Amino acid sequence: MAEPTVRVTRYEVSCVPPDDINAHRFTLTVEHRGHDRWAVMNGPFCLGVDGDFGHEPIPSERSDEWKRTHRFDLDTALRLAKEHAPKMTVNGYTVADVLARADR
């Protein structure tokens, strides 16, 4: 019988504890996109080398240039996600706001 393989295809990066009701909104994901390249995602938005999140096009509309500016090696993608996680804002609330409310 063949031995199953296990591979990691997604990491979650957040400053908000996973059991917080708002955690899913304040969580970035680092997702495998093939060929040892990873995307930093905020929902449907993908981080580019310019530091901005933009909508990720459907696969057939992703040019080589777009992929070069929105795909990273794993170490870089995790580093960028860790840099951006504390700066997240959702509906005007910051990570600090969410953490302060949890302390009450």
C-alpha positions in Angstrom: 0.0 0.0 0.0 1.3 3.5 -0.8 2.3 5.7 2.0 0.2 8.9 2.2 2.0 12.2 1.8 1.4 15.2 3.9 2.1 18.8 2.9 1.4 22.2 4.3 -0.5 24.4 1.9 -1.7 27.2 4.2 -0.5 29.1 7.2 -2.6 31.5 9.3 -1.0 34.6 10.8 -2.8 36.8 13.3 -2.2 39.0 16.3 -5.7 38.2 17.6 -6.1 35.0 19.6 -7.8 32.2 17.6 -10.7 31.9 20.0 -11.6 35.6 19.7 -14.9 36.1 17.8 -13.1 38.5 15.5 -10.0 36.3 14.8 -11.1 35.2 11.3 -11.4 38.8 10.1 -8.0 39.7 11.6 -6.1 36.7 10.1 -3.9 36.8 7.1 -3.2 33.5 5.3 0.0 32.4 3.5 -1.1 30.0 0.8 0.9 27.8 -1.5 0.5 28.6 -5.1 2.8 26.0 -6.7 6.4 25.9 -7.7 7.6 26.9 -4.2 5.7 30.2 -4.4 3.4 31.5 -1.8 0.7 34.3 -1.6 -0.1 36.5 1.4 -3.9 36.8 1.4 -6.4 38.9 3.3 -9.6 37.2 2.2 -9.7 37.6 -1.6 -7.0 40.3 -1.6 -3.4 39.4 -2.3 -0.3 41.3 -1.1 2.0 42.7 -3.7 5.7 43.7 -3.5 4.4 47.3 -3.3 3.0 46.5 0.2 -0.7 46.9 -1.0 -3.4 44.3 -1.0 -5.3 44.0 -4.3 -7.9 41.7 -5.7 -6.4 38.4 -7.0 -7.4 37.8 -10.6 -8.7 34.4 -11.7 -5.9 32.1 -12.7 -6.3 32.6 -16.5 -5.9 36.4 -16.0 -2.7 36.2 -13.9 0.2 37.4 -16.1 3.7 36.4 -15.4 4.4 40.0 -14.4 1.5 39.9 -11.9 2.8 36.6 -10.4 6.3 38.0 -10.1 5.0 40.9 -8.0 2.5 38.8 -5.9 4.3 35.5 -5.2 7.1 35.0 -2.7 9.2 32.2 -1.3 7.9 30.8 2.0 10.2 32.7 4.3 9.5 36.0 2.7 5.7 35.4 2.6 5.7 34.5 6.3 7.8 37.6 7.2 5.5 39.9 5.2 2.4 38.4 6.8 3.9 38.9 10.3 4.7 42.5 9.4 1.2 43.2 8.1 -0.8 41.3 10.8 -0.4 44.0 13.5 -1.5 46.7 11.1 -4.8 45.2 10.1 -7.9 47.3 10.2 -11.5 45.9 9.7 -14.5 48.3 9.6 -12.4 51.0 11.3 -11.2 48.7 14.2 -7.6 48.0 14.6 -5.9 44.9 16.1 -5.2 47.0 19.2 -9.0 47.8 19.4 -9.9 44.2 19.3 -7.3 43.2 21.9 -8.4 46.0 24.2 -12.0 44.9 24.0 -10.9 41.3 24.8 -9.1 42.6 28.0 -12.3 44.0 29.4 
